[in-house]
Amino acid sequence: MLLELMELRYGTASTVFCTQLKKKDWHPRLGGGVHADAIMDRIVHNAVWVDMGEANMRQRRG
């Protein structure tokens, strides 16, 4: 389903991904192989990356 969504939006609309995974971990988490290659190809080209650091936003503090 993610591949179909990316195919429909590619080059016509913006898509925002929010994750705590590093870029290098996306491909294996998408299952590897051809589908992961296709999804990553559409995500990484013309992308703007905002690195929020190493803080875990789900961890309670205090």
C-alpha positions in Angstrom: 0.0 0.0 0.0 2.9 2.4 0.8 4.3 1.8 -2.7 1.0 2.7 -4.3 0.6 5.8 -2.2 4.2 7.0 -3.1 3.5 6.2 -6.8 0.4 8.4 -6.8 2.0 11.3 -5.0 5.5 11.2 -6.6 6.2 14.4 -8.4 2.7 15.9 -7.7 2.3 16.3 -3.9 4.4 16.6 -0.8 4.5 13.7 1.7 5.8 13.9 5.2 7.4 11.0 7.0 8.1 11.1 10.7 10.2 8.4 12.2 12.8 7.7 14.9 14.6 5.3 12.5 17.8 6.3 10.8 17.8 6.5 7.0 20.0 3.4 6.8 17.4 1.4 8.7 14.5 2.1 6.5 15.3 -0.3 3.7 15.4 -3.4 5.9 12.3 -2.3 7.8 10.4 -2.1 4.6 11.2 -5.7 3.9 14.2 -5.3 1.7 14.1 -6.4 -2.0 12.6 -4.8 -5.0 9.6 -3.1 -3.3 11.7 -1.5 -0.6 14.1 -0.3 -3.4 11.1 1.3 -5.2 9.7 3.0 -2.1 13.1 4.3 -1.0 13.8 5.6 -4.5 10.7 7.7 -4.3 11.4 8.9 -0.8 15.1 9.8 -0.8 15.3 11.7 -4.1 14.3 15.4 -3.8 13.8 14.9 0.0 14.5 17.4 2.7 15.7 15.7 5.9 15.2 17.3 9.3 17.4 15.6 11.9 16.0 16.1 15.4 19.0 14.6 17.2 19.2 11.4 19.3 16.5 12.2 21.8 13.7 9.6 22.2 10.5 11.7 22.2 8.6 8.8 23.6 10.7 8.5 26.7 9.3 10.2 29.8 11.6 12.6 31.5 11.5 13.6 35.1 
